[in-house]
Amino acid sequence: MSTVAVVGLGLMGASFALALKEARPETVIVGSDTDSMTLRKALDRGIVASASADASVVEMAEVIVIGAPIRAMRDVFAQLSGRTHGKVVTDMASTKAGVMEWAAAAGIDLVGGHPMCGKETSGIDAADASVFKDAPWVLTRSEPVLIDLIEAVGAHPLVMDAETHDRLVAGVSHAAFLLSVGYVLALSRRSDWPEASRLAAGGFRDMSRLASGDPELYASVARTNRVNLVEQLDAITAELARLRRHLEADDARLVELFEEAHAVRERWTKR
């Protein structure tokens, strides 16, 4: 019977613990979190079998999964330093290159990880065992034990280096959040926003969804991936400028851009 330690029992850490408990009930899951209420909920709901406010529980585990937010990672690595010998250690943070540098500085051999899923809500109360189903889960190197756990909770592992990961997620994930924020701010600063807000429906809901994410979490993501994000925003800005030119000129070719985007998304959906 193996033991897995989950460090950080917020949305992602608690969701992973729940999913693993359902898939592998024989696995012993222990956890840690700095918030006493979170620890109490994790124990009361049976999400973990044992828990502590410090990192001492990791000493009984063969695998350590860090579900703490990026802003807390350096402190977590400091607590884990000297306690991970012979253990497989991974994380769930949204950026990889900087996080892995921090781990290496603390003497931790981290297998960088990032499940490409989540919710706008955060915390243990939002934990959902099904969140990983059919989701890509990036690992920075192939580690059989982790691949087995990832597949057990319903995700599918993808192996790529940290720099490639950060460049790619800047486009397919992080820039989407910034666009959602920009869209919401632009509308809310119009003088007629109070009237317009009463008309807001499906389109606004879809475009604004990401803007309701945890501000502190996304601020940490943006700071640790800012070079790639700036490059991606420049590319999006260029496309918006092209759309604006066609619109302003009443250019019939505007529909061609719509058709191109429609085709790209259809191909992605069918995959």
QUICOR-V706995 format. One record per residue. N is the residue number from 1. OMEGA is omega as a letter, one per 30 degrees, with the letter a starting at -180 (NA if undefined). BURIAL is # if it has 16 or more other C-alpha atoms within 10 Angstrom, else .. Layout:
N/OMEGA/BURIAL ; N/OMEGA/BURIAL
//
This chain:
1/a/. ; 2/l/. ; 3/l/# ; 4/l/# ; 5/l/# ; 6/a/# ; 7/a/# ; 8/a/# ; 9/l/# ; 10/a/# ; 11/a/# ; 12/a/# ; 13/a/# ; 14/l/# ; 15/l/# ; 16/l/# ; 17/l/# ; 18/a/# ; 19/a/# ; 20/l/# ; 21/l/# ; 22/a/. ; 23/a/# ; 24/a/. ; 25/l/. ; 26/l/. ; 27/l/. ; 28/a/# ; 29/l/# ; 30/a/# ; 31/l/# ; 32/l/# ; 33/a/# ; 34/a/. ; 35/a/. ; 36/l/. ; 37/l/. ; 38/l/# ; 39/a/# ; 40/l/. ; 41/a/. ; 42/l/# ; 43/a/# ; 44/a/. ; 45/l/. ; 46/l/. ; 47/l/# ; 48/a/# ; 49/a/. ; 50/a/# ; 51/l/# ; 52/a/# ; 53/l/# ; 54/a/. ; 55/a/# ; 56/a/. ; 57/a/# ; 58/a/# ; 59/l/# ; 60/a/. ; 61/l/# ; 62/a/# ; 63/l/# ; 64/l/# ; 65/a/# ; 66/l/# ; 67/a/# ; 68/l/# ; 69/a/# ; 70/a/# ; 71/a/# ; 72/a/. ; 73/a/# ; 74/l/. ; 75/l/. ; 76/l/# ; 77/l/# ; 78/l/# ; 79/a/. ; 80/a/# ; 81/l/# ; 82/a/. ; 83/a/# ; 84/a/# ; 85/l/. ; 86/a/. ; 87/l/# ; 88/a/# ; 89/l/# ; 90/l/# ; 91/a/# ; 92/a/# ; 93/a/# ; 94/l/# ; 95/a/# ; 96/a/# ; 97/a/# ; 98/a/. ; 99/a/# ; 100/l/# ; 101/l/. ; 102/l/# ; 103/a/# ; 104/l/. ; 105/l/. ; 106/l/# ; 107/a/# ; 108/l/# ; 109/a/# ; 110/l/# ; 111/a/# ; 112/a/# ; 113/l/# ; 114/l/# ; 115/a/# ; 116/a/# ; 117/l/# ; 118/l/# ; 119/l/# ; 120/l/. ; 121/a/. ; 122/l/. ; 123/a/. ; 124/l/# ; 125/a/. ; 126/a/# ; 127/a/# ; 128/a/# ; 129/a/# ; 130/a/. ; 131/a/# ; 132/a/# ; 133/l/# ; 134/a/. ; 135/l/# ; 136/l/# ; 137/a/# ; 138/l/# ; 139/a/# ; 140/l/# ; 141/a/# ; 142/l/. ; 143/a/. ; 144/a/. ; 145/a/. ; 146/l/# ; 147/l/# ; 148/l/. ; 149/a/# ; 150/l/# ; 151/l/# ; 152/a/# ; 153/l/# ; 154/l/# ; 155/l/# ; 156/a/# ; 157/l/# ; 158/a/# ; 159/l/# ; 160/a/. ; 161/a/. ; 162/a/# ; 163/l/. ; 164/l/. ; 165/a/# ; 166/l/# ; 167/a/# ; 168/a/. ; 169/l/# ; 170/a/# ; 171/a/# ; 172/a/. ; 173/a/. ; 174/l/# ; 175/l/# ; 176/l/# ; 177/a/# ; 178/l/# ; 179/l/# ; 180/l/# ; 181/a/# ; 182/l/. ; 183/a/. ; 184/a/# ; 185/a/. ; 186/l/. ; 187/a/. ; 188/a/. ; 189/l/. ; 190/a/. ; 191/a/. ; 192/l/. ; 193/l/. ; 194/l/. ; 195/a/. ; 196/a/. ; 197/l/. ; 198/l/. ; 199/a/. ; 200/a/. ; 201/a/. ; 202/a/. ; 203/l/. ; 204/a/. ; 205/a/. ; 206/a/. ; 207/a/# ; 208/a/# ; 209/a/. ; 210/a/# ; 211/l/# ; 212/l/. ; 213/a/# ; 214/a/. ; 215/a/. ; 216/l/. ; 217/a/. ; 218/l/# ; 219/l/. ; 220/l/# ; 221/a/# ; 222/a/# ; 223/a/. ; 224/l/# ; 225/a/# ; 226/a/. ; 227/l/. ; 228/a/# ; 229/l/# ; 230/l/. ; 231/a/. ; 232/l/# ; 233/l/# ; 234/l/. ; 235/l/. ; 236/l/. ; 237/l/. ; 238/l/. ; 239/l/. ; 240/l/. ; 241/l/. ; 242/l/. ; 243/a/# ; 244/l/. ; 245/l/. ; 246/a/# ; 247/a/. ; 248/a/. ; 249/a/. ; 250/a/. ; 251/a/. ; 252/a/. ; 253/l/. ; 254/a/# ; 255/l/. ; 256/l/. ; 257/l/. ; 258/a/. ; 259/l/. ; 260/l/. ; 261/l/. ; 262/a/. ; 263/l/. ; 264/a/. ; 265/l/. ; 266/l/. ; 267/l/. ; 268/a/. ; 269/a/. ; 270/l/. ; 271/NA/.
//
